[in-house]
Amino acid sequence: MSHQNENTSDNPSVDIFTKVSGPLVFAGECMLELVNKSESELGKSFAGDLYNSCVYLKRAFPKLDIEFMSCLGMDRLSSELVSRLSNESIGTQFLPKIASHHIGSYMVITDDFGERSFIYWRGDSAAKRMVSALSSEQSLALNETGMFFFSGISLAILLDEERSLFWQKLEEMQQAGVVIAFDPNYRPQLWRSADIAKLNIEKAFQIADVLLPGVDDFDKLYGMDDVEQCIELCMQYSPKELVMKQGEKNVIIINEGGREVVPIVPNDNVVDTTSAGDAFNGVYIGARVSGFDPKTSALAASAAASKVIETPGAIMPKDLFENFWQSYKLPV
């Protein structure tokens, strides 16, 4: 059965990214990140898939207007996160605060090959209430934004009643002409069941204009590891642009212009793979909104992803990223 994306444009040949006018909003959870620096010392930072993406996007394309949407507490750590966002020149227009809850936290455990696992303390975080905490003014302002990007993690953390509000708001933004982007970023431990995850992720596939999944999402959720099967599943929902990531293999992009296969930028100096996909998403969206074609955007995104895995934690030091990006020459 075919599922037609409801958000169709009058001219299907028009690049969906040319419709983006206004701030880019990244909605998700940002947590306190703890990383081992030594046997007796922890490094403290902030991270979360959508937060990571907007940080790397803003660093690469500082002229773009980026907003991070979530919900914070009124505690010291929440205030530190707001300061961090300010230091990264990321807007906080859609970042309400509530006194009853605070931000979650997690610790990164990295093996000898750079692969990571996590221990979480996020069971009742403020971010689970990110829609209901919005003021009426904030909610209305979302309809005036250019793009709204969310992930399967953004969905998974929400309380059930909050998720209903999220879908209502998303449909309202879609009707207002906001371009919707989605990465399933499936994490089984965040969902009560695979069936509930499928129901919500497939609903997101149906409403989103731009899809940025990874083959590993489909492997974990559907037992599907063949890239062509994954592409076929996504194309049932008629996205305007599909960006299929395959880990260390090529990126495949499908849109009105056809199909593009883009090689990734390899890197043998792997320290920590945390946020490689997040960096890819942020830089890809930033490049596309800035007018670059899919191939150029994917190459730049892959180069950024390849670079950030050289340092521990989700967010590499700003000066290191900026030095790399200044040396990376995007074609004019």
N, C-alpha and C positions, 0 to 999 in steps of 0.2 A: 504493500500500500504506500502510495506516495503522500508525503506531507508537504504541502506548499507553504513556504514561509509567508506569513501574512504581510510582512513589511516589504512590499514590492515597490519599485520605483516606476515612474511613467516611462522611462527609457532604460531598459535593462542593460544597455551597452555602456552606460555611464559608470565610471569608476566610483564605487560607493564612498571612497575616502574623500572625494571632491565635495561631498555633501556635508562634511564635518565643518561646522562653524560654531565656535564657542569653546568653552573649557572642556578638557578631557577629564572625566571622572573615573577614578579607580576605587571600587567598593569592596572592602574586605576587612580582615582582622590584622592588626599589627600587634605583635607581642614583644615582651622583653626576651631577648635572645642571650643565652649564656653559653659560652664556649670555653673549653679547657685551654688555658695558656700554659699551665704547668700542673704538676701534681697538687699544688696548693693554691693556685691562682685561677680565677675565672675572669674572662673578658665579658663585658656587658655591652649590648647593643640593642637595636630594635629591628624586627623583621617580620615578614608575612608576605605571602606570594604577591598580592596586589600592591602592597607597599613597596616591595622590592622593585616591581616593574615600573612604578611611577618614579622612583628615585633614579633608576638608570635612564629612563626616558628623559627626565628633566636635565640630567647631567649631559646627555648627548644632544638634546635639542632645547636649550635654555629659553628660547623665545616662545615656546608653546606654553599655554596656560593649563597647568595641571592641578587637579584637586584630588585629595584623598578623602574618601568617605568611610566612616566607621562610627563607633561610639566609644567614648573614653570615660574614665572615672574622674573624680576630683582629687586624686591622690598625687603624690610627688612624681611617681613614674609616668603618669599620664601627662603631667606638666612637662616633664623632660622630653616626652615624645613630641609634644607640640613644638618645643624649642628645636628639636631635631628636624622636624618638617620645615620649620622656618629657615633653618640653616641650609636646607636643600632647595629653598624657594618653591616649596609645594604648598598650595592653598589649603586652608582648613575651614572653608565655608560650610562644608557638609560634615562637620565633626562635632556633633553635640556631646555634652557631658552629663552624666548622671551620678548622684552621690551614693547610690546603693550598690554599685559594682565597680570593678576596676579592670585594668588590662590583664590578659593572660600572659603566661610565660612558658618558655621551653628551653631545654638544653640539647645541644648538638653533640652527638657521639660520632666521631669520624674514624673509619678503619684505615689500615695501611695503604689502601688503594684510593683513598679520597671519597669513598662512598659513605653516606651518612645515615644515621638513624636518630630518632628524637624521643625525648621524654617530655611530656606536656603537663602543664597545670593551667588549663583553660576552661574547666568545666562550667563555670558560671560567669564568664567574662562579660563586660559591658557591650562588646561588639555583637553579642547575640541579640541585641535590641536596637540595632542601628537604624531601622526604619521608624519604629514607633517613637524613638527619641527625637526625631527631626521636628523642628517647628514647622508651622504651616508655611512660613516664608521660605524656609529651606526646601521644603517639599516642592513648592511651586517653582523655585529657582532651578531645580533639577530638570524641569521641562524645557529650560532655555539653554541647556548645555549641548555640546556638539557630539560627544561620544560618551557612552557609559560602558565600562568594562568590568566584568565580574567573572568569578570562577566557580567551579564545583565546591571549592573550599568555602567561598563566600556563602553559598547556599547551605552547605552541610552544617555550619556552626549555628545557624539561626534556630531560634525556638520555633515550634510548629506554627503558632499563631503569627509570628513575625514573618515567616516564609510566605504566608498568604498575603500579608501586607506588601512584601517585596514584589510578588508577582503582579499585584494590582498596580503598584507604582511603575513597574517595568512596562506594562501595557500602556499606561498613561504616557510615559516618556516616548514610547514607540509611536503612538498616535500623534505626538507633538513633533515628530520628525527627528528625534535623537537617534543616532546610529548606535546599535547595540553590538558589543563584541563579547565573546565568551571563550574561556578555556576550561574544559571539564575538570582537569587537574584532580582526578579521582583518588581519594584517600579512604580506603575501606573502613578504617577505624573510626572515622568521623560520622558514618552513617549507621542507623539502626539496622538496616538491611540493604542488600544489593538491589532489591526490587524498588525500595523507596528512592535509592540513588538513581536508578534508571529512569524512574518516573520524572524526577526533577531535572536530570541532565537532558533527557529527551525533550522536555518542555523548553529548556534553554536553547537547545538546537533549533527548535521550531521558531523561536522568536528572534534569534540573533541574526544579524547581517553578516558578521565576520566570525569565523570559527578558527581557533588556534589550538587544536588538540594534539596529543602525542599518541603514538601507536600503543605505548604502554598503558594508557587509559583504557583502551578497548580490550587489551589483553587481560587486565585485571577485572574489568566489569563484564565483558562478554566472552572471555576466552578466545579472543580474536586477535591473532598476531600477524596476519597477512595485510600488508598496507593497502592493497587494492580493495579488500573487503571493508576495511575501515573507511576508505574514501567513499565507497558505494553507500555505506550506511549514512555518512554525513550528507552526501549529495541528495538523498531522499528529502532532505529538509530545505533544499534550494538556497543555500547561503550565497551571498553576493561574492564572498571570498573565503576560500578554505586554505588554511596554512597547516599542513600535516607534518608534524615533527617526528623524526625517527631516531632520536638519540644521537648516536655517532654516525648515522647514515644521512643520505640526502634529505633536504626539505622539499616537499612537493606542494606547489601552490596552484590552485585552480580558481579562476574567476572568468569574467566575461571575455577576457582576452585569450583564454585557452589554458594550457597546462604548462607549468614551468618546473623543472627539476634543478634545484640549486645545491651544490656541494657545501657541506659545512666546513668550517675552519678547524683543523685538528690541533690538538695541543697535548703533548706528552707530559707536561709539567702540572699534573693534577694534584692539588692540595685538598680541595673541598668542592664537591659538585653542587653544594647548596646554591640555589637561586639561578643556576645556569638557564633554565627554561624561563624564569621570570625576567631575567635580563634580555633574553631573546624577544619575549613578548613586548617589553617596553620599548626597546630600540626599533623593533619592526613597526609597531604602531606609530612611533614618533617619525620614522622615516617616511612611512606611507602618507601620514597627514601632512608632512612637509613637502609632498609632491614627488617623492622618488618612486620609481617603478618597483614591482614586487621582487624582481631578482636583486636589484641593488639593495633594497631594504633587507632582504633575507641574508645577503652576504654581510652587511653591516651588523645585523642582529647576531649572526653566527660568530662574527669576530668578537663582539662584546661578550657573548656567552662564554667563548673560549678563554677570554681574558679573566673574567671574574672567578673562574675555578682555580686560579693561581694563588688565591689568598683565602684564609679561613673565614668562616661566617658568611652570612648572606650578602652583606654590603661591604664591598672592598673599599679601602681608604679613598677618599674623594680625590686626593692629589694623584694617586696612582691611576685611577680611572681617567681623569682628565688628561694626564700625560699621554696615556694610550690613545685616547680619542683624538687628541690634537695631531697625533702622528698618523691616524687613520684617515685617509683622504677619500671622502665621499665625492663622486663625480658631480660637477656643477650642473 
